[in-house]
C-alpha cells in the first residue's frame, strides 16, 4: 500500500530553525502537491499575560499571530518560488506538544516537519522536549530538522 502525503503540518516558534523547517516542508510539498499548515502554540501563561493587556482579545491576538505566521512563511520561502502551498495558519493556546499532536489529527496531517534544538532535560520524571514528545505521540510520521541545519535556534 502506497502512502500519499497530502497535508504537512509545520509547528513554529518563530525561530531560525522554524524557518528552516518551513523550507524543508516546502521542498517536500512541491513535488507532492501537498498542502502546508503552519501552527503556532502559545503557552497558557503567555496567553494569559497577552490577554490581560487592555484592549487585547482572543480575536485580535489570533489575527496578529496568523499574520506573523504568514509573514514568516513568505520570508522563509521568498527564494523558493511558489508560496501557494500554505493553505492554513493555526494558532492554539496550551501545551505545545499536545496541541501539535491534536492539530495533526484534526487536520488529517500526513507528516509533521518540526525543528529540534538538541535540548533535553535528563532529570528523572522530566517529560522531554516538545519535539521529543511529538515524535513519541504523533499518529503520523515526524521529520525533525536539527538545529545544526539552521545555525542554532532557541
N, C-alpha and C positions, 0 to 999 in steps of 0.2 A: 504494500500500500504506500503510495507516494503522498508525502505531506506537502501541502501548499501553504506558503507564508503569505497571507493577505493583509495582516494587520500587525504592525510593530509598535510597541509601547516604549517610549523613552522617558524615564523619570529624570528630572533635572533639579539640581540645587543651584543653578546659575554659575557654576564653577567652570574653569577652563576645561576640565575633564568632561563636564556635561556637554560642552560644545563639541568635543571630540567624539563623544558617544553619538551625538546627533549626526555628525559627518559619516560615521560608520553606518548608522541606521539608513541614511540616505543612499549610501553606496550599495546597501543590500536591497532597499526598497525599489530603486530604479529598475534594475533588470527583472524584478519580480512583479512590478506594477502594484506594489503593496502600499497600503495607507499607513501614514505615520500619525501617532498620537503622542503629544507631549503632556507630561504630568508634573506638576509641582505640588508637593505636600508641605503645608505649613504646620509645624507642631502646635499643639493646643496652647502652650504657654505664650508662644509668639503671637498666635492669632488673638489671644485674649488681650495682649498688650496693644496690638494694632487696632482691634475693635473698640478699645477704650478711648481712642483718640476722638475728640469731639468732631462730629460730622461724618465719621467713618461708619460704614455699614458693610455687611457681607457683600452686597451687590457691588459697591464701589471697590472693595478690596479684590473681589473676584475679577472684575473688569480690568483693574490695574495689573494683576498678576497674569491674566491671559494676554494682555498687551505686551508685557515683558517677555512672556514665553514666545510669542510670535516674533518679537524683535530679536531674541536670542537665536531663534531658528534662522531668520533671514540673514543675520550677520554670520552665523556659523556656516551657512552654505552659499554665501554670495558668490564664491568662485566655482561652486559645484554645478551650477546650471539651474535646472527645474526645481522650483520651490512648491510646486502644486501637490507634492506628496503629503504635505501637512494637512490633515483633514480635520483634526480636532485638538483643542487645547483644554486641559482639565486642571482644576485646582481643587484640592481637598484639604481638610483640617484633620489632624490626628497623628497616629503613629505612622511614620513614613513607610516602613516595611509592610505593615498591614494594609495600608491604603494602596500601595503599589500592587500588591498581590490581588486585592479586591478589584481594583480598576482593570487589571489584566483579565480577570474573569468576566467582569461585567461588560467589557468592551470586546470580548472574544479575541484577545490578542494571541497571536501565534508565536510571538517572540518578544522578549524584553531585552533591550540593549541598555545596560547600566554601567556607569563608571565605578571603579573600585580604587580606593586610595591606599590599600595595604595596611590600614589601621585596624587593630582589633584589640579588645580588652581580654587578655588571657586569664583574668581573675576568675576564681570559682564562682559559678552562678551568673556569670555575665551572659548576655544574650547575643553578643557579637555585633558586627557592623550591620548597617541597613542592607548593604549588598549581600552579605553572607546570609542574612535571614531571608532575603528574597530568593536567592539561589536555592535554599533549603525548602522553601514553602510554595514556590510558584507552581502552578499547574501546567505551565508551558516552558519551553527551553529559555534559558537566560544566557545572553552573551555579555561577558564582563569586559570592559575596556580598562586596562591598567593605567594607573597614574603616570607611569613611565612613558606611555604613549602620548601624553599631553602636557608634559612639563609641569607636573605636580597637580595640585588641586587644593582641597581644603587643608 
